[in-house]
Amino acid sequence: MLTFAPLILLKNRGSRIWVLHGKTRHGQPITPEKKEAILKAVKHRSRFLKVLLIVPLVLFWGTIIASLERTPLTGRSAYFHSVDSMDVEVLMRLLVLFSIIGGG
């Protein structure tokens, strides 16, 4: 999906140059209606580009946040609300895991 980003940027750049100069590539003048249509197309392409850039970022961070649920057994980021609410089995697994990693 991100392969379309350079194409959208180039197309928007070309369209903006047309509008600034008031002429097409062949030197024909642009009517006000055509200018409005070009600016509307640039606006739509810009929105599409923003969506193309935001979706992968949201999916990436969503995956990271969703995987945080599994990390306490790895010992990397163990966030516990209280020791009393932990299962004895989970506590024993963590102790075994830490003793294996720590070499003790």
C-alpha positions as CSV (number, residue, x, y, z in Angstrom):
1,M,0.0,0.0,0.0
2,L,2.8,2.4,0.8
3,T,4.1,2.0,-2.8
4,F,1.4,4.4,-3.8
5,A,2.7,7.2,-1.6
6,P,5.4,8.5,-4.0
7,L,2.9,8.4,-6.9
8,I,0.4,10.4,-4.9
9,L,3.0,13.0,-3.8
10,L,4.2,13.4,-7.4
11,K,0.7,13.8,-8.8
12,N,-0.2,16.3,-6.1
13,R,3.0,18.3,-6.8
14,G,2.3,18.3,-10.6
15,S,-1.3,19.4,-10.0
16,R,-0.2,22.2,-7.7
17,I,2.3,23.5,-10.3
18,W,-0.5,23.6,-12.9
19,V,-2.7,25.6,-10.6
20,L,0.2,28.0,-9.6
21,H,1.1,28.7,-13.2
22,G,-2.5,28.7,-14.5
23,K,-1.5,26.6,-17.5
24,T,-1.4,22.9,-18.4
25,R,1.7,21.2,-19.6
26,H,0.8,22.2,-23.2
27,G,0.4,25.8,-22.3
28,Q,-3.4,25.9,-22.4
29,P,-5.0,28.1,-19.7
30,I,-6.9,26.5,-16.9
31,T,-10.5,27.6,-16.3
32,P,-11.7,28.4,-12.8
33,E,-13.9,25.3,-12.8
34,K,-11.0,23.1,-13.8
35,K,-8.8,24.8,-11.2
36,E,-11.4,24.0,-8.5
37,A,-11.7,20.4,-9.7
38,I,-7.9,20.0,-9.6
39,L,-7.7,21.4,-6.1
40,K,-10.5,19.1,-5.0
41,A,-8.6,16.1,-6.5
42,V,-5.4,17.2,-4.6
43,K,-7.4,17.4,-1.4
44,H,-8.8,13.9,-1.9
45,R,-5.4,12.4,-2.8
46,S,-3.9,14.1,0.3
47,R,-6.6,12.5,2.5
48,F,-5.9,9.1,0.9
49,L,-2.2,9.5,1.5
50,K,-2.8,10.3,5.2
51,V,-4.9,7.2,5.6
52,L,-2.2,5.1,3.8
53,L,0.4,6.4,6.3
54,I,-1.7,6.1,9.4
55,V,-3.1,2.6,8.9
56,P,0.3,0.8,9.1
57,L,1.3,2.8,12.2
58,V,-2.0,2.0,14.0
59,L,-1.7,-1.7,13.1
60,F,2.0,-1.8,14.3
61,W,1.3,-0.1,17.7
62,G,-2.0,-2.1,18.1
63,T,0.0,-5.3,17.7
64,I,2.6,-4.1,20.3
65,I,-0.1,-3.2,22.8
66,A,-2.0,-6.5,22.2
67,S,1.2,-8.4,22.8
68,L,1.8,-6.7,26.2
69,E,-0.7,-9.2,27.7
70,R,1.7,-12.1,27.1
71,T,4.9,-10.5,28.4
72,P,4.8,-11.1,32.2
73,L,5.9,-14.8,31.7
74,T,8.9,-13.6,29.8
75,G,10.1,-11.4,32.6
76,R,10.7,-8.4,30.4
77,S,7.9,-6.1,31.6
78,A,6.1,-7.8,34.4
79,Y,3.4,-5.4,35.6
80,F,1.5,-6.9,38.5
81,H,-1.3,-5.1,40.4
82,S,-0.8,-7.1,43.6
83,V,1.0,-10.3,44.6
84,D,-2.0,-11.6,46.5
85,S,-4.1,-11.9,43.3
86,M,-1.4,-13.9,41.5
87,D,-1.9,-17.6,41.0
88,V,0.6,-19.8,42.8
89,E,1.2,-21.7,39.6
90,V,2.2,-18.5,37.7
91,L,4.4,-17.4,40.6
92,M,6.2,-20.8,40.6
93,R,6.7,-20.6,36.8
94,L,8.2,-17.1,37.2
95,L,10.5,-18.3,40.0
96,V,11.7,-21.2,37.9
97,L,12.2,-19.0,34.9
98,F,14.1,-16.4,36.8
99,S,16.3,-19.0,38.5
100,I,17.1,-20.5,35.1
101,I,17.9,-17.1,33.6
102,G,19.8,-15.9,36.6
103,G,21.9,-19.1,36.8
104,G,20.9,-19.8,40.4
